[in-house]
Amino acid sequence: MIYTSFKKIDEVGRVVLPKDIREKIGLRLNDMIKIDVKNDSIIITKAEHTCVFCSKISGLKSFMGKTICEDCIKSLNNT
Ligand SMILES: [Zn+2]
């Protein structure tokens, strides 16, 4: 199913994702999204796995059932 919505981009590049779209894909306050660009399209996906400390979505490892990024692992090792 394709859902179409038209929105204006503001002066600093922001766009509001409509509430019904956020609810449809289960996006909630402070969730992270992944933005991909393919040709002339922008694909926004809910980031299912994020670092428990900083919410990054890249360089992730699993530790004791939690997801943590490499930068936070380094920070923990330096404490
Ligand atoms: Zn992190």
N, CA, C, O and the ligand as a Tripos MOL2 file, in Angstrom:
@<TRIPOS>MOLECULE
protein
  317   315    80     0     0
PROTEIN
NO_CHARGES

@<TRIPOS>ATOM
      1 N           0.8360   -1.1940    0.0000 N.3       1 MET1
      2 CA          0.0000    0.0000    0.0000 C.3       1 MET1
      3 C           0.8700    1.2430    0.0000 C.2       1 MET1
      4 O           1.8350    1.3180    0.7610 O.2       1 MET1
      5 N           0.5560    2.2000   -0.8210 N.am      2 ILE2
      6 CA          1.3050    3.4540   -0.8690 C.3       2 ILE2
      7 C           0.4510    4.5460   -0.2480 C.2       2 ILE2
      8 O          -0.7100    4.7330   -0.6120 O.2       2 ILE2
      9 N           1.0510    5.2670    0.7010 N.am      3 TYR3
     10 CA          0.3830    6.3780    1.3400 C.3       3 TYR3
     11 C           1.0670    7.6410    0.8540 C.2       3 TYR3
     12 O           2.2950    7.7200    0.8940 O.2       3 TYR3
     13 N           0.3300    8.6100    0.4050 N.am      4 THR4
     14 CA          0.9110    9.8370   -0.1150 C.3       4 THR4
     15 C           0.4620   11.0220    0.7160 C.2       4 THR4
     16 O          -0.7170   11.1530    1.0440 O.2       4 THR4
     17 N           1.4140   11.8880    1.0560 N.am      5 SER5
     18 CA          1.1100   13.1010    1.7970 C.3       5 SER5
     19 C           2.0120   14.2060    1.2640 C.2       5 SER5
     20 O           3.1730   13.9510    0.9420 O.2       5 SER5
     21 N           1.5020   15.4170    1.1680 N.am      6 PHE6
     22 CA          2.2940   16.5580    0.6900 C.3       6 PHE6
     23 C           2.5520   17.5020    1.8480 C.2       6 PHE6
     24 O           1.6250   17.9030    2.5530 O.2       6 PHE6
     25 N           3.8150   17.8560    2.0430 N.am      7 LYS7
     26 CA          4.2120   18.7490    3.1290 C.3       7 LYS7
     27 C           5.2150   19.7650    2.6060 C.2       7 LYS7
     28 O           5.9940   19.4660    1.7010 O.2       7 LYS7
     29 N           5.1980   20.9760    3.1810 N.am      8 LYS8
     30 CA          6.1960   21.9900    2.8420 C.3       8 LYS8
     31 C           7.4100   21.8320    3.7450 C.2       8 LYS8
     32 O           7.2870   21.4860    4.9200 O.2       8 LYS8
     33 N           8.5700   22.0880    3.1840 N.am      9 ILE9
     34 CA          9.8060   22.0980    3.9570 C.3       9 ILE9
     35 C          10.0270   23.5230    4.4350 C.2       9 ILE9
     36 O           9.8890   24.4620    3.6500 O.2       9 ILE9
     37 N          10.3710   23.7070    5.7260 N.am     10 ASP10
     38 CA         10.5540   25.0600    6.2380 C.3      10 ASP10
     39 C          11.9430   25.5940    5.8750 C.2      10 ASP10
     40 O          12.7120   24.9320    5.1780 O.2      10 ASP10
     41 N          12.2510   26.8000    6.3580 N.am     11 GLU11
     42 CA         13.4720   27.4920    5.9340 C.3      11 GLU11
     43 C          14.7660   26.7980    6.3440 C.2      11 GLU11
     44 O          15.8150   27.0580    5.7540 O.2      11 GLU11
     45 N          14.7090   25.9110    7.3540 N.am     12 VAL12
     46 CA         15.9250   25.1880    7.7500 C.3      12 VAL12
     47 C          15.8710   23.7090    7.3590 C.2      12 VAL12
     48 O          16.6770   22.9090    7.8350 O.2      12 VAL12
     49 N          14.9290   23.3510    6.5020 N.am     13 GLY13
     50 CA         14.8890   21.9930    5.9620 C.3      13 GLY13
     51 C          14.0440   21.0130    6.7360 C.2      13 GLY13
     52 O          14.0650   19.8180    6.4420 O.2      13 GLY13
     53 N          13.2970   21.4900    7.7230 N.am     14 ARG14
     54 CA         12.4750   20.5700    8.5200 C.3      14 ARG14
     55 C          11.1510   20.2760    7.8220 C.2      14 ARG14
     56 O          10.6150   21.1010    7.0820 O.2      14 ARG14
     57 N          10.6500   19.0890    8.0800 N.am     15 VAL15
     58 CA          9.3290   18.7030    7.6100 C.3      15 VAL15
     59 C           8.6840   17.8840    8.7270 C.2      15 VAL15
     60 O           9.3500   17.0790    9.3790 O.2      15 VAL15
     61 N           7.4130   18.0880    8.9380 N.am     16 VAL16
     62 CA          6.6920   17.3380    9.9680 C.3      16 VAL16
     63 C           6.1220   16.0770    9.3440 C.2      16 VAL16
     64 O           5.4400   16.1260    8.3210 O.2      16 VAL16
     65 N           6.4140   14.9320    9.9830 N.am     17 LEU17
     66 CA          5.7970   13.6810    9.5420 C.3      17 LEU17
     67 C           4.3800   13.6500   10.1090 C.2      17 LEU17
     68 O           4.2020   13.7680   11.3210 O.2      17 LEU17
     69 N           3.3760   13.4930    9.2570 N.am     18 PRO18
     70 CA          2.0010   13.5060    9.7450 C.3      18 PRO18
     71 C           1.7740   12.4350   10.8170 C.2      18 PRO18
     72 O           2.3450   11.3460   10.7730 O.2      18 PRO18
     73 N           0.9190   12.7890   11.7760 N.am     19 LYS19
     74 CA          0.6560   11.8910   12.9090 C.3      19 LYS19
     75 C           0.1760   10.5220   12.4570 C.2      19 LYS19
     76 O           0.5950    9.5050   13.0100 O.2      19 LYS19
     77 N          -0.6960   10.4840   11.4580 N.am     20 ASP20
     78 CA         -1.2170    9.1770   11.0320 C.3      20 ASP20
     79 C          -0.1160    8.3060   10.4240 C.2      20 ASP20
     80 O          -0.1580    7.0820   10.5500 O.2      20 ASP20
     81 N           0.8730    8.9290    9.7630 N.am     21 ILE21
     82 CA          2.0060    8.1620    9.2200 C.3      21 ILE21
     83 C           2.8860    7.6730   10.3710 C.2      21 ILE21
     84 O           3.3150    6.5200   10.3790 O.2      21 ILE21
     85 N           3.1560    8.5590   11.3500 N.am     22 ARG22
     86 CA          3.9770    8.1480   12.5020 C.3      22 ARG22
     87 C           3.3340    6.9760   13.2200 C.2      22 ARG22
     88 O           4.0130    6.0200   13.5970 O.2      22 ARG22
     89 N           2.0310    7.0500   13.4070 N.am     23 GLU23
     90 CA          1.3330    5.9620   14.1000 C.3      23 GLU23
     91 C           1.3510    4.6800   13.2750 C.2      23 GLU23
     92 O           1.4520    3.5810   13.8220 O.2      23 GLU23
     93 N           1.2530    4.8280   11.9560 N.am     24 LYS24
     94 CA          1.2090    3.6470   11.0780 C.3      24 LYS24
     95 C           2.5010    2.8430   11.1690 C.2      24 LYS24
     96 O           2.4700    1.6130   11.1530 O.2      24 LYS24
     97 N           3.6630    3.5510   11.2670 N.am     25 ILE25
     98 CA          4.9190    2.8070   11.3320 C.3      25 ILE25
     99 C           5.4650    2.7290   12.7560 C.2      25 ILE25
    100 O           6.5900    2.2740   12.9620 O.2      25 ILE25
    101 N           4.6790    3.1670   13.7380 N.am     26 GLY26
    102 CA          5.0420    2.9950   15.1400 C.3      26 GLY26
    103 C           6.1360    3.9240   15.6200 C.2      26 GLY26
    104 O           6.9000    3.5610   16.5150 O.2      26 GLY26
    105 N           6.2330    5.1310   15.0430 N.am     27 LEU27
    106 CA          7.2150    6.1080   15.4970 C.3      27 LEU27
    107 C           6.6660    6.8650   16.6880 C.2      27 LEU27
    108 O           5.5450    7.3710   16.6590 O.2      27 LEU27
    109 N           7.4840    6.9370   17.7540 N.am     28 ARG28
    110 CA          7.0820    7.6710   18.9390 C.3      28 ARG28
    111 C           8.1300    8.7220   19.2670 C.2      28 ARG28
    112 O           9.2020    8.7310   18.6630 O.2      28 ARG28
    113 N           7.8390    9.6000   20.2070 N.am     29 LEU29
    114 CA          8.7480   10.6690   20.6050 C.3      29 LEU29
    115 C          10.1260   10.0950   20.9240 C.2      29 LEU29
    116 O          10.2450    9.1010   21.6400 O.2      29 LEU29
    117 N          11.1480   10.7240   20.3900 N.am     30 ASN30
    118 CA         12.5610   10.3640   20.6000 C.3      30 ASN30
    119 C          13.0060    9.0900   19.8930 C.2      30 ASN30
    120 O          14.1570    8.6830   20.0500 O.2      30 ASN30
    121 N          12.1340    8.4470   19.1210 N.am     31 ASP31
    122 CA         12.5920    7.3310   18.2910 C.3      31 ASP31
    123 C          13.5750    7.8620   17.2630 C.2      31 ASP31
    124 O          13.4980    9.0220   16.8560 O.2      31 ASP31
    125 N          14.5100    6.9990   16.8420 N.am     32 MET32
    126 CA         15.4470    7.3620   15.7930 C.3      32 MET32
    127 C          14.9060    6.8690   14.4560 C.2      32 MET32
    128 O          14.2330    5.8420   14.3760 O.2      32 MET32
    129 N          15.2200    7.6350   13.4040 N.am     33 ILE33
    130 CA         14.8550    7.2070   12.0660 C.3      33 ILE33
    131 C          16.1220    7.0820   11.2300 C.2      33 ILE33
    132 O          17.1360    7.7170   11.5190 O.2      33 ILE33
    133 N          16.0510    6.2710   10.2100 N.am     34 LYS34
    134 CA         17.1500    6.1190    9.2540 C.3      34 LYS34
    135 C          16.6960    6.7770    7.9590 C.2      34 LYS34
    136 O          15.5930    6.5190    7.4780 O.2      34 LYS34
    137 N          17.5510    7.6290    7.3950 N.am     35 ILE35
    138 CA         17.2140    8.3320    6.1620 C.3      35 ILE35
    139 C          18.1370    7.8450    5.0550 C.2      35 ILE35
    140 O          19.3550    7.9970    5.1390 O.2      35 ILE35
    141 N          17.5580    7.2670    4.0320 N.am     36 ASP36
    142 CA         18.3140    6.8160    2.8630 C.3      36 ASP36
    143 C          17.9000    7.6520    1.6650 C.2      36 ASP36
    144 O          16.7410    8.0450    1.5320 O.2      36 ASP36
    145 N          18.8580    7.9140    0.8030 N.am     37 VAL37
    146 CA         18.5740    8.6090   -0.4440 C.3      37 VAL37
    147 C          18.8500    7.6430   -1.5840 C.2      37 VAL37
    148 O          19.9420    7.0850   -1.6930 O.2      37 VAL37
    149 N          17.8530    7.4550   -2.4230 N.am     38 LYS38
    150 CA         18.0040    6.5690   -3.5830 C.3      38 LYS38
    151 C          17.5130    7.3410   -4.7990 C.2      38 LYS38
    152 O          16.3380    7.6920   -4.9110 O.2      38 LYS38
    153 N          18.4450    7.5900   -5.7000 N.am     39 ASN39
    154 CA         18.1730    8.4340   -6.8720 C.3      39 ASN39
    155 C          17.6100    9.7770   -6.3900 C.2      39 ASN39
    156 O          18.3160   10.5100   -5.6980 O.2      39 ASN39
    157 N          16.3830   10.1180   -6.7270 N.am     40 ASP40
    158 CA         15.8260   11.3980   -6.2790 C.3      40 ASP40
    159 C          14.7590   11.2030   -5.2000 C.2      40 ASP40
    160 O          13.9020   12.0660   -5.0090 O.2      40 ASP40
    161 N          14.8120   10.0610   -4.4900 N.am     41 SER41
    162 CA         13.8350    9.7920   -3.4320 C.3      41 SER41
    163 C          14.5050    9.7070   -2.0680 C.2      41 SER41
    164 O          15.6530    9.2740   -1.9590 O.2      41 SER41
    165 N          13.7910   10.1180   -1.0360 N.am     42 ILE42
    166 CA         14.2420    9.9990    0.3440 C.3      42 ILE42
    167 C          13.3910    8.9210    1.0080 C.2      42 ILE42
    168 O          12.1610    8.9810    0.9810 O.2      42 ILE42
    169 N          14.0590    7.9360    1.6040 N.am     43 ILE43
    170 CA         13.3530    6.8300    2.2530 C.3      43 ILE43
    171 C          13.6030    6.9280    3.7510 C.2      43 ILE43
    172 O          14.7480    6.8440    4.1950 O.2      43 ILE43
    173 N          12.5560    7.1010    4.5220 N.am     44 ILE44
    174 CA         12.6540    7.2200    5.9730 C.3      44 ILE44
    175 C          12.1490    5.9200    6.5960 C.2      44 ILE44
    176 O          11.0330    5.4780    6.3240 O.2      44 ILE44
    177 N          12.9940    5.3170    7.4390 N.am     45 THR45
    178 CA         12.6600    4.0480    8.0660 C.3      45 THR45
    179 C          12.8680    4.1660    9.5670 C.2      45 THR45
    180 O          13.8160    4.8130   10.0130 O.2      45 THR45
    181 N          11.9960    3.5510   10.3440 N.am     46 LYS46
    182 CA         12.1940    3.5220   11.7890 C.3      46 LYS46
    183 C          13.4590    2.7180   12.0800 C.2      46 LYS46
    184 O          13.6050    1.5910   11.6060 O.2      46 LYS46
    185 N          14.3660    3.2940   12.8520 N.am     47 ALA47
    186 CA         15.5920    2.5920   13.2240 C.3      47 ALA47
    187 C          15.2690    1.6710   14.3860 C.2      47 ALA47
    188 O          15.0460    2.1200   15.5110 O.2      47 ALA47
    189 N          15.2460    0.3790   14.1000 N.am     48 GLU48
    190 CA         14.8280   -0.5920   15.1160 C.3      48 GLU48
    191 C          15.8830   -0.7830   16.2030 C.2      48 GLU48
    192 O          15.5540   -1.0250   17.3650 O.2      48 GLU48
    193 N          17.1460   -0.6710   15.8160 N.am     49 HIS49
    194 CA         18.2070   -0.8980   16.7880 C.3      49 HIS49
    195 C          19.0350    0.3710   16.9470 C.2      49 HIS49
    196 O          19.5890    0.8850   15.9750 O.2      49 HIS49
    197 N          19.1160    0.8640   18.1560 N.am     50 THR50
    198 CA         19.9120    2.0490   18.4460 C.3      50 THR50
    199 C          20.7210    1.7990   19.7110 C.2      50 THR50
    200 O          20.3620    0.9580   20.5350 O.2      50 THR50
    201 N          21.8090    2.5340   19.8550 N.am     51 CYS51
    202 CA         22.6390    2.4350   21.0540 C.3      51 CYS51
    203 C          21.8180    2.8510   22.2800 C.2      51 CYS51
    204 O          21.1330    3.8740   22.2530 O.2      51 CYS51
    205 N          21.8870    2.0720   23.3330 N.am     52 VAL52
    206 CA         21.0980    2.3770   24.5350 C.3      52 VAL52
    207 C          21.5760    3.6600   25.2060 C.2      52 VAL52
    208 O          20.8250    4.2730   25.9650 O.2      52 VAL52
    209 N          22.8150    4.0780   24.9390 N.am     53 PHE53
    210 CA         23.3450    5.2800   25.5850 C.3      53 PHE53
    211 C          23.1530    6.5400   24.7400 C.2      53 PHE53
    212 O          22.7040    7.5640   25.2550 O.2      53 PHE53
    213 N          23.4920    6.4750   23.4360 N.am     54 CYS54
    214 CA         23.4910    7.7120   22.6380 C.3      54 CYS54
    215 C          22.5220    7.6820   21.4550 C.2      54 CYS54
    216 O          22.4040    8.6760   20.7380 O.2      54 CYS54
    217 N          21.8320    6.5690   21.2390 N.am     55 SER55
    218 CA         20.8410    6.4220   20.1690 C.3      55 SER55
    219 C          21.4320    6.3610   18.7670 C.2      55 SER55
    220 O          20.6850    6.4350   17.7920 O.2      55 SER55
    221 N          22.7620    6.2260   18.6320 N.am     56 LYS56
    222 CA         23.3420    6.0510   17.3010 C.3      56 LYS56
    223 C          22.8030    4.7720   16.6740 C.2      56 LYS56
    224 O          22.3750    3.8490   17.3660 O.2      56 LYS56
    225 N          22.8370    4.7440   15.3380 N.am     57 ILE57
    226 CA         22.3240    3.5650   14.6410 C.3      57 ILE57
    227 C          23.4040    2.8370   13.8510 C.2      57 ILE57
    228 O          23.1170    1.8750   13.1380 O.2      57 ILE57
    229 N          24.6630    3.3020   13.9780 N.am     58 SER58
    230 CA         25.7280    2.6220   13.2270 C.3      58 SER58
    231 C          26.7920    2.1100   14.1880 C.2      58 SER58
    232 O          26.9320    2.6100   15.3040 O.2      58 SER58
    233 N          27.5320    1.1150   13.7420 N.am     59 GLY59
    234 CA         28.6090    0.5460   14.5480 C.3      59 GLY59
    235 C          28.0940   -0.1410   15.8000 C.2      59 GLY59
    236 O          28.7350   -0.0850   16.8490 O.2      59 GLY59
    237 N          26.9480   -0.7820   15.6980 N.am     60 LEU60
    238 CA         26.3060   -1.3590   16.8850 C.3      60 LEU60
    239 C          26.7960   -2.7630   17.1960 C.2      60 LEU60
    240 O          27.0740   -3.5500   16.2900 O.2      60 LEU60
    241 N          26.8990   -3.0690   18.4700 N.am     61 LYS61
    242 CA         27.2510   -4.4000   18.9570 C.3      61 LYS61
    243 C          26.2030   -4.8100   19.9920 C.2      61 LYS61
    244 O          25.5140   -3.9660   20.5650 O.2      61 LYS61
    245 N          26.0990   -6.0960   20.2160 N.am     62 SER62
    246 CA         25.1930   -6.5890   21.2430 C.3      62 SER62
    247 C          26.0030   -6.9570   22.4770 C.2      62 SER62
    248 O          27.0210   -7.6420   22.3750 O.2      62 SER62
    249 N          25.5560   -6.5070   23.6360 N.am     63 PHE63
    250 CA         26.2570   -6.8010   24.8820 C.3      63 PHE63
    251 C          25.2290   -7.0860   25.9580 C.2      63 PHE63
    252 O          24.4470   -6.2070   26.3190 O.2      63 PHE63
    253 N          25.2240   -8.3000   26.4710 N.am     64 MET64
    254 CA         24.3040   -8.7190   27.5310 C.3      64 MET64
    255 C          22.8490   -8.3680   27.1810 C.2      64 MET64
    256 O          22.0920   -7.8790   28.0180 O.2      64 MET64
    257 N          22.4890   -8.6320   25.9320 N.am     65 GLY65
    258 CA         21.1220   -8.4190   25.4950 C.3      65 GLY65
    259 C          20.7710   -6.9810   25.1740 C.2      65 GLY65
    260 O          19.6230   -6.6910   24.8390 O.2      65 GLY65
    261 N          21.7420   -6.0650   25.2700 N.am     66 LYS66
    262 CA         21.5100   -4.6520   24.9390 C.3      66 LYS66
    263 C          22.3360   -4.2750   23.7260 C.2      66 LYS66
    264 O          23.3370   -4.9220   23.4170 O.2      66 LYS66
    265 N          21.9110   -3.2240   23.0400 N.am     67 THR67
    266 CA         22.6290   -2.7410   21.8750 C.3      67 THR67
    267 C          23.4410   -1.5150   22.2700 C.2      67 THR67
    268 O          22.9260   -0.5910   22.9000 O.2      67 THR67
    269 N          24.7300   -1.5200   21.8890 N.am     68 ILE68
    270 CA         25.6230   -0.4210   22.2550 C.3      68 ILE68
    271 C          26.5410   -0.1290   21.0670 C.2      68 ILE68
    272 O          26.9370   -1.0520   20.3550 O.2      68 ILE68
    273 N          26.8840    1.1370   20.8470 N.am     69 CYS69
    274 CA         27.7250    1.4970   19.7050 C.3      69 CYS69
    275 C          29.2070    1.4140   20.0880 C.2      69 CYS69
    276 O          29.5700    1.3910   21.2640 O.2      69 CYS69
    277 N          30.0490    1.3690   19.0410 N.am     70 GLU70
    278 CA         31.4950    1.2420   19.2730 C.3      70 GLU70
    279 C          32.0600    2.4260   20.0500 C.2      70 GLU70
    280 O          32.9540    2.2510   20.8780 O.2      70 GLU70
    281 N          31.5420    3.6420   19.7890 N.am     71 ASP71
    282 CA         32.0360    4.8240   20.4970 C.3      71 ASP71
    283 C          31.7390    4.7320   21.9950 C.2      71 ASP71
    284 O          32.5850    5.0850   22.8160 O.2      71 ASP71
    285 N          30.5510    4.2630   22.3510 N.am     72 CYS72
    286 CA         30.1950    4.1480   23.7650 C.3      72 CYS72
    287 C          30.9870    3.0080   24.4210 C.2      72 CYS72
    288 O          31.3240    3.0860   25.6020 O.2      72 CYS72
    289 N          31.2850    1.9420   23.6450 N.am     73 ILE73
    290 CA         32.1380    0.8720   24.1820 C.3      73 ILE73
    291 C          33.5100    1.4460   24.5290 C.2      73 ILE73
    292 O          34.0620    1.1550   25.5900 O.2      73 ILE73
    293 N          34.0620    2.2750   23.6170 N.am     74 LYS74
    294 CA         35.3700    2.9120   23.8810 C.3      74 LYS74
    295 C          35.2890    3.8080   25.1090 C.2      74 LYS74
    296 O          36.1920    3.8020   25.9450 O.2      74 LYS74
    297 N          34.2040    4.5830   25.2200 N.am     75 SER75
    298 CA         34.0440    5.4650   26.3780 C.3      75 SER75
    299 C          34.0050    4.6700   27.6830 C.2      75 SER75
    300 O          34.6030    5.0620   28.6850 O.2      75 SER75
    301 N          33.2830    3.5360   27.6470 N.am     76 LEU76
    302 CA         33.1990    2.7050   28.8520 C.3      76 LEU76
    303 C          34.5650    2.1120   29.1990 C.2      76 LEU76
    304 O          34.9140    1.9950   30.3730 O.2      76 LEU76
    305 N          35.3380    1.7370   28.1680 N.am     77 ASN77
    306 CA         36.6530    1.1580   28.4040 C.3      77 ASN77
    307 C          37.6360    2.1860   28.9850 C.2      77 ASN77
    308 O          38.6090    1.8150   29.6410 O.2      77 ASN77
    309 N          37.3750    3.4830   28.7400 N.am     78 ASN78
    310 CA         38.2710    4.5400   29.2280 C.3      78 ASN78
    311 C          37.8690    5.0640   30.6050 C.2      78 ASN78
    312 O          38.5190    5.9690   31.1270 O.2      78 ASN78
    313 N          36.8250    4.5200   31.1940 N.am     79 THR79
    314 CA         36.4040    5.0260   32.5110 C.3      79 THR79
    315 C          37.0120    4.1870   33.6320 C.2      79 THR79
    316 O          36.7720    4.4610   34.8080 O.2      79 THR79
    317 ZN         26.4480    4.9690   21.7880 Zn       80 ZN80
@<TRIPOS>BOND
     1     1     2 1
     2     2     3 1
     3     3     4 2
     4     3     5 am
     5     5     6 1
     6     6     7 1
     7     7     8 2
     8     7     9 am
     9     9    10 1
    10    10    11 1
    11    11    12 2
    12    11    13 am
    13    13    14 1
    14    14    15 1
    15    15    16 2
    16    15    17 am
    17    17    18 1
    18    18    19 1
    19    19    20 2
    20    19    21 am
    21    21    22 1
    22    22    23 1
    23    23    24 2
    24    23    25 am
    25    25    26 1
    26    26    27 1
    27    27    28 2
    28    27    29 am
    29    29    30 1
    30    30    31 1
    31    31    32 2
    32    31    33 am
    33    33    34 1
    34    34    35 1
    35    35    36 2
    36    35    37 am
    37    37    38 1
    38    38    39 1
    39    39    40 2
    40    39    41 am
    41    41    42 1
    42    42    43 1
    43    43    44 2
    44    43    45 am
    45    45    46 1
    46    46    47 1
    47    47    48 2
    48    47    49 am
    49    49    50 1
    50    50    51 1
    51    51    52 2
    52    51    53 am
    53    53    54 1
    54    54    55 1
    55    55    56 2
    56    55    57 am
    57    57    58 1
    58    58    59 1
    59    59    60 2
    60    59    61 am
    61    61    62 1
    62    62    63 1
    63    63    64 2
    64    63    65 am
    65    65    66 1
    66    66    67 1
    67    67    68 2
    68    67    69 am
    69    69    70 1
    70    70    71 1
    71    71    72 2
    72    71    73 am
    73    73    74 1
    74    74    75 1
    75    75    76 2
    76    75    77 am
    77    77    78 1
    78    78    79 1
    79    79    80 2
    80    79    81 am
    81    81    82 1
    82    82    83 1
    83    83    84 2
    84    83    85 am
    85    85    86 1
    86    86    87 1
    87    87    88 2
    88    87    89 am
    89    89    90 1
    90    90    91 1
    91    91    92 2
    92    91    93 am
    93    93    94 1
    94    94    95 1
    95    95    96 2
    96    95    97 am
    97    97    98 1
    98    98    99 1
    99    99   100 2
   100    99   101 am
   101   101   102 1
   102   102   103 1
   103   103   104 2
   104   103   105 am
   105   105   106 1
   106   106   107 1
   107   107   108 2
   108   107   109 am
   109   109   110 1
   110   110   111 1
   111   111   112 2
   112   111   113 am
   113   113   114 1
   114   114   115 1
   115   115   116 2
   116   115   117 am
   117   117   118 1
   118   118   119 1
   119   119   120 2
   120   119   121 am
   121   121   122 1
   122   122   123 1
   123   123   124 2
   124   123   125 am
   125   125   126 1
   126   126   127 1
   127   127   128 2
   128   127   129 am
   129   129   130 1
   130   130   131 1
   131   131   132 2
   132   131   133 am
   133   133   134 1
   134   134   135 1
   135   135   136 2
   136   135   137 am
   137   137   138 1
   138   138   139 1
   139   139   140 2
   140   139   141 am
   141   141   142 1
   142   142   143 1
   143   143   144 2
   144   143   145 am
   145   145   146 1
   146   146   147 1
   147   147   148 2
   148   147   149 am
   149   149   150 1
   150   150   151 1
   151   151   152 2
   152   151   153 am
   153   153   154 1
   154   154   155 1
   155   155   156 2
   156   155   157 am
   157   157   158 1
   158   158   159 1
   159   159   160 2
   160   159   161 am
   161   161   162 1
   162   162   163 1
   163   163   164 2
   164   163   165 am
   165   165   166 1
   166   166   167 1
   167   167   168 2
   168   167   169 am
   169   169   170 1
   170   170   171 1
   171   171   172 2
   172   171   173 am
   173   173   174 1
   174   174   175 1
   175   175   176 2
   176   175   177 am
   177   177   178 1
   178   178   179 1
   179   179   180 2
   180   179   181 am
   181   181   182 1
   182   182   183 1
   183   183   184 2
   184   183   185 am
   185   185   186 1
   186   186   187 1
   187   187   188 2
   188   187   189 am
   189   189   190 1
   190   190   191 1
   191   191   192 2
   192   191   193 am
   193   193   194 1
   194   194   195 1
   195   195   196 2
   196   195   197 am
   197   197   198 1
   198   198   199 1
   199   199   200 2
   200   199   201 am
   201   201   202 1
   202   202   203 1
   203   203   204 2
   204   203   205 am
   205   205   206 1
   206   206   207 1
   207   207   208 2
   208   207   209 am
   209   209   210 1
   210   210   211 1
   211   211   212 2
   212   211   213 am
   213   213   214 1
   214   214   215 1
   215   215   216 2
   216   215   217 am
   217   217   218 1
   218   218   219 1
   219   219   220 2
   220   219   221 am
   221   221   222 1
   222   222   223 1
   223   223   224 2
   224   223   225 am
   225   225   226 1
   226   226   227 1
   227   227   228 2
   228   227   229 am
   229   229   230 1
   230   230   231 1
   231   231   232 2
   232   231   233 am
   233   233   234 1
   234   234   235 1
   235   235   236 2
   236   235   237 am
   237   237   238 1
   238   238   239 1
   239   239   240 2
   240   239   241 am
   241   241   242 1
   242   242   243 1
   243   243   244 2
   244   243   245 am
   245   245   246 1
   246   246   247 1
   247   247   248 2
   248   247   249 am
   249   249   250 1
   250   250   251 1
   251   251   252 2
   252   251   253 am
   253   253   254 1
   254   254   255 1
   255   255   256 2
   256   255   257 am
   257   257   258 1
   258   258   259 1
   259   259   260 2
   260   259   261 am
   261   261   262 1
   262   262   263 1
   263   263   264 2
   264   263   265 am
   265   265   266 1
   266   266   267 1
   267   267   268 2
   268   267   269 am
   269   269   270 1
   270   270   271 1
   271   271   272 2
   272   271   273 am
   273   273   274 1
   274   274   275 1
   275   275   276 2
   276   275   277 am
   277   277   278 1
   278   278   279 1
   279   279   280 2
   280   279   281 am
   281   281   282 1
   282   282   283 1
   283   283   284 2
   284   283   285 am
   285   285   286 1
   286   286   287 1
   287   287   288 2
   288   287   289 am
   289   289   290 1
   290   290   291 1
   291   291   292 2
   292   291   293 am
   293   293   294 1
   294   294   295 1
   295   295   296 2
   296   295   297 am
   297   297   298 1
   298   298   299 1
   299   299   300 2
   300   299   301 am
   301   301   302 1
   302   302   303 1
   303   303   304 2
   304   303   305 am
   305   305   306 1
   306   306   307 1
   307   307   308 2
   308   307   309 am
   309   309   310 1
   310   310   311 1
   311   311   312 2
   312   311   313 am
   313   313   314 1
   314   314   315 1
   315   315   316 2
@<TRIPOS>SUBSTRUCTURE
     1 MET1         2 RESIDUE 1 A MET
     2 ILE2         6 RESIDUE 1 A ILE
     3 TYR3        10 RESIDUE 1 A TYR
     4 THR4        14 RESIDUE 1 A THR
     5 SER5        18 RESIDUE 1 A SER
     6 PHE6        22 RESIDUE 1 A PHE
     7 LYS7        26 RESIDUE 1 A LYS
     8 LYS8        30 RESIDUE 1 A LYS
     9 ILE9        34 RESIDUE 1 A ILE
    10 ASP10       38 RESIDUE 1 A ASP
    11 GLU11       42 RESIDUE 1 A GLU
    12 VAL12       46 RESIDUE 1 A VAL
    13 GLY13       50 RESIDUE 1 A GLY
    14 ARG14       54 RESIDUE 1 A ARG
    15 VAL15       58 RESIDUE 1 A VAL
    16 VAL16       62 RESIDUE 1 A VAL
    17 LEU17       66 RESIDUE 1 A LEU
    18 PRO18       70 RESIDUE 1 A PRO
    19 LYS19       74 RESIDUE 1 A LYS
    20 ASP20       78 RESIDUE 1 A ASP
    21 ILE21       82 RESIDUE 1 A ILE
    22 ARG22       86 RESIDUE 1 A ARG
    23 GLU23       90 RESIDUE 1 A GLU
    24 LYS24       94 RESIDUE 1 A LYS
    25 ILE25       98 RESIDUE 1 A ILE
    26 GLY26      102 RESIDUE 1 A GLY
    27 LEU27      106 RESIDUE 1 A LEU
    28 ARG28      110 RESIDUE 1 A ARG
    29 LEU29      114 RESIDUE 1 A LEU
    30 ASN30      118 RESIDUE 1 A ASN
    31 ASP31      122 RESIDUE 1 A ASP
    32 MET32      126 RESIDUE 1 A MET
    33 ILE33      130 RESIDUE 1 A ILE
    34 LYS34      134 RESIDUE 1 A LYS
    35 ILE35      138 RESIDUE 1 A ILE
    36 ASP36      142 RESIDUE 1 A ASP
    37 VAL37      146 RESIDUE 1 A VAL
    38 LYS38      150 RESIDUE 1 A LYS
    39 ASN39      154 RESIDUE 1 A ASN
    40 ASP40      158 RESIDUE 1 A ASP
    41 SER41      162 RESIDUE 1 A SER
    42 ILE42      166 RESIDUE 1 A ILE
    43 ILE43      170 RESIDUE 1 A ILE
    44 ILE44      174 RESIDUE 1 A ILE
    45 THR45      178 RESIDUE 1 A THR
    46 LYS46      182 RESIDUE 1 A LYS
    47 ALA47      186 RESIDUE 1 A ALA
    48 GLU48      190 RESIDUE 1 A GLU
    49 HIS49      194 RESIDUE 1 A HIS
    50 THR50      198 RESIDUE 1 A THR
    51 CYS51      202 RESIDUE 1 A CYS
    52 VAL52      206 RESIDUE 1 A VAL
    53 PHE53      210 RESIDUE 1 A PHE
    54 CYS54      214 RESIDUE 1 A CYS
    55 SER55      218 RESIDUE 1 A SER
    56 LYS56      222 RESIDUE 1 A LYS
    57 ILE57      226 RESIDUE 1 A ILE
    58 SER58      230 RESIDUE 1 A SER
    59 GLY59      234 RESIDUE 1 A GLY
    60 LEU60      238 RESIDUE 1 A LEU
    61 LYS61      242 RESIDUE 1 A LYS
    62 SER62      246 RESIDUE 1 A SER
    63 PHE63      250 RESIDUE 1 A PHE
    64 MET64      254 RESIDUE 1 A MET
    65 GLY65      258 RESIDUE 1 A GLY
    66 LYS66      262 RESIDUE 1 A LYS
    67 THR67      266 RESIDUE 1 A THR
    68 ILE68      270 RESIDUE 1 A ILE
    69 CYS69      274 RESIDUE 1 A CYS
    70 GLU70      278 RESIDUE 1 A GLU
    71 ASP71      282 RESIDUE 1 A ASP
    72 CYS72      286 RESIDUE 1 A CYS
    73 ILE73      290 RESIDUE 1 A ILE
    74 LYS74      294 RESIDUE 1 A LYS
    75 SER75      298 RESIDUE 1 A SER
    76 LEU76      302 RESIDUE 1 A LEU
    77 ASN77      306 RESIDUE 1 A ASN
    78 ASN78      310 RESIDUE 1 A ASN
    79 THR79      314 RESIDUE 1 A THR
    80 ZN80       317 GROUP 0 **** ****
